Amino acid sequence: MKLIDGKAIATQIKEEIKAEVAAILDADMRGPHLAAILVGDDPASQTYVASKEKASREVGMTSSIYKFSDKVAEKELLEVIAFLNGDPEIDGFIVQLPLPKHIDVDKVICSIDPSKDIDGFHPENVGRLASGMEGFLPATPAGIVELLRRCDIETEGKHCVVLGRSNIVGTPMALLMSRKANPGNATVTLCHSKTANLKEICRSADILIAAIGQQEFVTAEMVKEGAVVIDVGIHRVPSKETKSGYRIVGDVAFDEVSEKCSFITPVPGGVGAMTIVSLLLNTLKAYKGKISTV
């Protein structure tokens, strides 16, 4: 078994981005600017946005955070998005999810300029992904593809099983793995809560991507010998063995599954580290004006 060290790979990519941003600044040009809208005080969202801001600074990008209470009116939020859409100094931005129930998430996503939609959630970018066209890819699936690429994991002709059909991870992941690309060209099965014979399907996977949102759901009996296992999940579980009183686990029962697979991502230190790096890459892409929204 070989561990896929997402943290180390993310560090390597950040160094590459940092060098490119430094060259931009050395040429006396404005550097890339990434912004985030944060609504409410959800701890996970706050941590993620803070990590994004820290990573932006590390590579020399400008980072801005627009914070609002969970009582903010939908109209006010849409006005801020319109402002960011029109600000030439902002190259890309995200609206951190989840949002309060009184705000229409679809309306918010659709209001973002597709050329600044570095989360890749706007219908236009989703359509570009589905069509195999150039566009912004959702951060987590894009990060997984980069892990596979940098670890020289063969995907062509392989059976890839994706557990979970969310619009953020599962569905775009399935599209990416089936694309005419490298990594890609896999035969993909997208599974979910209504899938029959789930264990049998998982056991047939050469590459198993777990994004089902249930802690340690994937057990050894669901994984065939030599499979590549990518764990997208992240959960806090009580633990008397840590000072914090909890430990972090994924959607995969790591200790037992790792004995059967050829490659596996740890939690933490695997996929999560790549998500923010993907946002930085999308920001740099937006800055360089490579996306056409005509």
C-alpha positions as CSV (number, residue, x, y, z in Angstrom):
1,M,0.0,0.0,0.0
2,K,1.2,3.5,-0.9
3,L,-0.1,6.6,0.9
4,I,-1.2,9.4,-1.4
5,D,0.3,12.4,0.5
6,G,-2.1,15.2,-0.5
7,K,-0.5,17.6,1.9
8,A,2.9,17.2,0.3
9,I,1.5,17.4,-3.2
10,A,-0.5,20.5,-2.3
11,T,2.7,22.2,-0.9
12,Q,4.5,21.4,-4.2
13,I,1.7,23.0,-6.2
14,K,1.6,26.0,-4.0
15,E,5.3,26.6,-4.6
16,E,4.6,26.4,-8.4
17,I,1.8,29.0,-8.0
18,K,4.0,31.2,-5.8
19,A,6.7,31.3,-8.5
20,E,4.2,32.2,-11.2
21,V,2.6,35.0,-9.0
22,A,6.1,36.3,-8.1
23,A,6.9,36.6,-11.8
24,I,3.7,38.6,-12.3
25,L,4.5,40.9,-9.5
26,D,8.1,41.3,-10.6
27,A,6.8,42.5,-13.9
28,D,5.0,45.3,-12.0
29,M,1.6,43.9,-12.7
30,R,-1.3,43.6,-10.3
31,G,-1.4,40.2,-8.6
32,P,-4.3,37.8,-8.6
33,H,-7.1,38.6,-6.1
34,L,-9.3,36.0,-4.6
35,A,-12.4,36.9,-2.5
36,A,-14.9,35.0,-0.3
37,I,-18.3,35.7,1.0
38,L,-18.9,34.2,4.5
39,V,-22.4,34.2,5.9
40,G,-23.0,33.2,9.6
41,D,-20.7,31.6,12.1
42,D,-20.5,27.9,11.1
43,P,-17.2,26.7,12.5
44,A,-16.4,24.5,9.5
45,S,-17.1,27.3,7.1
46,Q,-15.0,29.7,9.1
47,T,-12.1,27.3,9.2
48,Y,-12.2,26.7,5.5
49,V,-12.3,30.4,4.6
50,A,-9.5,31.1,7.0
51,S,-7.4,28.4,5.4
52,K,-8.2,29.8,1.9
53,E,-7.0,33.3,3.1
54,K,-3.8,31.8,4.6
55,A,-3.0,29.8,1.4
56,S,-3.6,32.9,-0.7
57,R,-1.1,34.9,1.3
58,E,1.4,32.1,1.1
59,V,1.5,32.2,-2.7
60,G,1.5,36.0,-2.9
61,M,-2.2,36.5,-3.9
62,T,-4.4,39.1,-2.5
63,S,-7.3,37.8,-0.4
64,S,-10.5,39.5,0.8
65,I,-13.3,38.2,3.0
66,Y,-16.8,39.7,3.1
67,K,-18.5,38.6,6.3
68,F,-22.2,38.8,7.1
69,S,-24.5,37.6,9.9
70,D,-26.8,34.7,9.3
71,K,-29.6,37.3,9.3
72,V,-28.4,39.0,6.1
73,A,-31.2,39.6,3.6
74,E,-31.0,37.7,0.3
75,K,-31.2,41.0,-1.5
76,E,-28.2,42.4,0.3
77,L,-26.2,39.3,-0.5
78,L,-27.1,39.5,-4.2
79,E,-26.0,43.2,-4.2
80,V,-22.6,42.2,-2.8
81,I,-22.2,39.5,-5.5
82,A,-23.1,42.1,-8.2
83,F,-20.5,44.4,-6.8
84,L,-17.8,41.6,-6.9
85,N,-18.9,40.7,-10.4
86,G,-18.2,44.2,-11.6
87,D,-15.0,44.9,-9.7
88,P,-12.1,44.5,-12.1
89,E,-9.7,44.0,-9.1
90,I,-11.4,40.8,-8.1
91,D,-10.4,37.9,-10.3
92,G,-12.5,35.2,-8.7
93,F,-14.6,34.6,-5.6
94,I,-16.6,32.0,-3.7
95,V,-19.8,32.1,-1.7
96,Q,-19.2,29.8,1.2
97,L,-21.9,27.1,1.6
98,P,-24.1,26.2,3.3
99,L,-26.2,29.4,3.4
100,P,-29.1,30.2,5.9
101,K,-32.4,28.6,4.9
102,H,-34.0,31.9,4.0
103,I,-31.5,32.4,1.1
104,D,-32.1,30.7,-2.2
105,V,-28.8,28.9,-2.9
106,D,-29.6,28.4,-6.6
107,K,-30.3,32.0,-7.1
108,V,-27.1,33.0,-5.4
109,I,-25.0,30.6,-7.5
110,C,-26.6,31.7,-10.7
111,S,-25.9,35.3,-9.9
112,I,-22.2,34.8,-9.9
113,D,-20.3,35.8,-13.0
114,P,-19.2,32.5,-14.6
115,S,-15.8,34.0,-15.4
116,K,-15.3,34.6,-11.7
117,D,-16.9,31.4,-10.5
118,I,-13.8,29.7,-9.1
119,D,-15.9,27.1,-7.3
120,G,-17.2,25.9,-10.6
121,F,-20.8,25.7,-9.4
122,H,-22.5,28.1,-11.9
123,P,-24.7,26.2,-14.5
124,E,-22.5,27.5,-17.3
125,N,-19.3,26.0,-15.8
126,V,-21.2,22.8,-15.0
127,G,-22.3,22.6,-18.6
128,R,-18.8,23.2,-19.8
129,L,-17.6,20.3,-17.7
130,A,-20.3,18.0,-19.0
131,S,-19.5,19.1,-22.6
132,G,-15.8,18.6,-22.2
133,M,-15.2,22.3,-22.7
134,E,-12.7,24.6,-21.0
135,G,-14.1,26.0,-17.7
136,F,-13.7,26.2,-14.0
137,L,-13.8,22.8,-12.4
138,P,-15.2,22.2,-8.9
139,A,-12.3,22.4,-6.4
140,T,-12.4,18.9,-4.8
141,P,-12.9,16.8,-8.0
142,A,-10.2,18.9,-9.7
143,G,-7.9,18.2,-6.7
144,I,-8.5,14.5,-6.9
145,V,-7.7,14.4,-10.6
146,E,-4.4,16.2,-9.8
147,L,-3.6,13.7,-7.1
148,L,-4.1,10.8,-9.6
149,R,-2.0,12.6,-12.2
150,R,0.9,13.4,-9.9
151,C,1.0,9.9,-8.5
152,D,1.0,8.4,-12.0
153,I,-2.1,6.3,-11.3
154,E,-3.4,4.8,-14.5
155,T,-7.1,5.5,-15.1
156,E,-7.7,4.7,-18.8
157,G,-9.9,1.6,-19.2
158,K,-10.2,1.2,-15.4
159,H,-13.5,0.8,-13.6
160,C,-14.1,3.8,-11.4
161,V,-16.8,3.7,-8.8
162,V,-17.9,7.0,-7.2
163,L,-19.9,6.8,-4.0
164,G,-22.1,9.9,-3.7
165,R,-23.9,12.0,-6.3
166,S,-23.6,15.5,-4.9
167,N,-23.2,18.4,-7.3
168,I,-20.1,19.5,-5.4
169,V,-18.1,16.2,-5.6
170,G,-19.8,13.0,-6.8
171,T,-21.5,14.1,-10.0
172,P,-18.6,16.3,-11.4
173,M,-16.1,13.6,-10.3
174,A,-17.9,11.0,-12.4
175,L,-17.9,13.4,-15.4
176,L,-14.2,14.1,-15.0
177,M,-13.2,10.4,-14.8
178,S,-15.1,9.6,-17.9
179,R,-13.7,12.4,-20.0
180,K,-11.3,11.9,-22.9
181,A,-8.3,13.0,-20.9
182,N,-5.5,11.8,-18.7
183,P,-6.4,11.2,-16.0
184,G,-9.8,10.1,-17.4
185,N,-11.0,7.6,-20.0
186,A,-12.4,5.4,-17.1
187,T,-15.6,3.4,-17.1
188,V,-17.6,5.1,-14.3
189,T,-20.3,3.8,-12.1
190,L,-22.0,6.6,-9.9
191,C,-23.5,5.1,-6.8
192,H,-25.8,6.6,-4.2
193,S,-28.2,5.7,-1.3
194,K,-30.7,4.0,-3.7
195,T,-28.1,1.8,-5.5
196,A,-28.8,-1.9,-5.3
197,N,-25.9,-4.3,-4.7
198,L,-23.7,-1.5,-3.5
199,K,-21.0,-3.7,-1.9
200,E,-20.7,-5.9,-5.0
201,I,-20.3,-2.8,-7.2
202,C,-17.7,-1.3,-5.0
203,R,-15.7,-4.6,-5.0
204,S,-15.5,-4.4,-8.8
205,A,-13.8,-1.0,-8.7
206,D,-10.2,-0.4,-9.7
207,I,-10.6,3.1,-8.4
208,L,-13.0,3.8,-5.6
209,I,-13.8,7.4,-4.7
210,A,-15.8,7.7,-1.5
211,A,-17.8,10.9,-1.1
212,I,-20.9,9.5,0.6
213,G,-20.8,11.6,3.7
214,Q,-20.9,8.7,6.2
215,Q,-18.0,8.1,8.6
216,E,-16.0,4.9,7.9
217,F,-18.8,3.7,5.5
218,V,-16.4,1.8,3.2
219,T,-15.0,-1.3,4.9
220,A,-12.5,-3.9,3.7
221,E,-15.2,-6.2,2.4
222,M,-16.2,-3.5,-0.1
223,V,-12.7,-3.1,-1.6
224,K,-10.9,-5.5,-3.9
225,E,-7.2,-6.3,-3.6
226,G,-5.1,-3.7,-5.3
227,A,-7.7,-1.0,-5.7
228,V,-7.0,2.7,-5.5
229,V,-9.1,4.3,-2.8
230,I,-9.7,8.1,-2.6
231,D,-11.4,9.2,0.6
232,V,-13.3,12.6,0.3
233,G,-15.1,12.4,3.7
234,I,-14.1,14.2,6.9
235,H,-15.8,13.7,10.2
236,R,-15.1,14.4,13.9
237,V,-15.6,11.4,16.2
238,P,-15.2,11.4,20.0
239,S,-11.8,10.1,21.2
240,K,-10.3,9.7,24.7
241,E,-6.9,9.4,23.2
242,T,-6.5,13.0,22.0
243,K,-6.3,16.3,23.8
244,S,-9.1,17.7,21.7
245,G,-11.4,15.0,22.7
246,Y,-12.0,14.0,19.1
247,R,-10.2,12.5,16.0
248,I,-10.8,13.0,12.3
249,V,-11.9,10.1,10.1
250,G,-13.1,9.9,6.6
251,D,-15.7,7.9,4.7
252,V,-13.3,4.9,4.6
253,A,-12.4,2.7,7.5
254,F,-8.7,3.4,6.9
255,D,-7.0,0.8,9.1
256,E,-8.7,-2.2,7.5
257,V,-9.0,-0.9,3.9
258,S,-5.4,0.2,3.7
259,E,-4.3,-3.4,4.0
260,K,-6.0,-4.3,0.7
261,C,-5.4,-1.3,-1.6
262,S,-2.5,-0.2,-3.8
263,F,-3.0,3.5,-3.1
264,I,-5.1,5.3,-0.5
265,T,-5.6,8.9,0.7
266,P,-5.4,9.5,4.4
267,V,-7.8,11.7,6.4
268,P,-6.6,14.3,7.2
269,G,-3.8,15.0,4.8
270,G,-5.3,13.7,1.6
271,V,-8.0,15.2,-0.5
272,G,-8.7,18.1,1.8
273,A,-5.3,19.7,1.2
274,M,-5.9,19.8,-2.5
275,T,-9.3,21.6,-2.4
276,I,-7.9,25.0,-1.5
277,V,-5.0,24.5,-4.0
278,S,-7.5,24.0,-6.7
279,L,-9.2,27.3,-5.8
280,L,-5.8,29.0,-6.1
281,L,-5.3,27.4,-9.5
282,N,-8.8,28.5,-10.6
283,T,-8.0,32.1,-9.4
284,L,-4.8,32.2,-11.4
285,K,-6.7,30.9,-14.4
286,A,-9.3,33.6,-14.0
287,Y,-6.6,36.2,-13.7
288,K,-4.9,35.1,-16.8
289,G,-8.2,35.4,-18.7
290,K,-8.3,31.9,-20.1
291,I,-12.1,31.4,-19.6
292,S,-14.4,32.6,-22.4
293,T,-18.0,33.0,-21.3
294,V,-19.3,34.1,-24.7
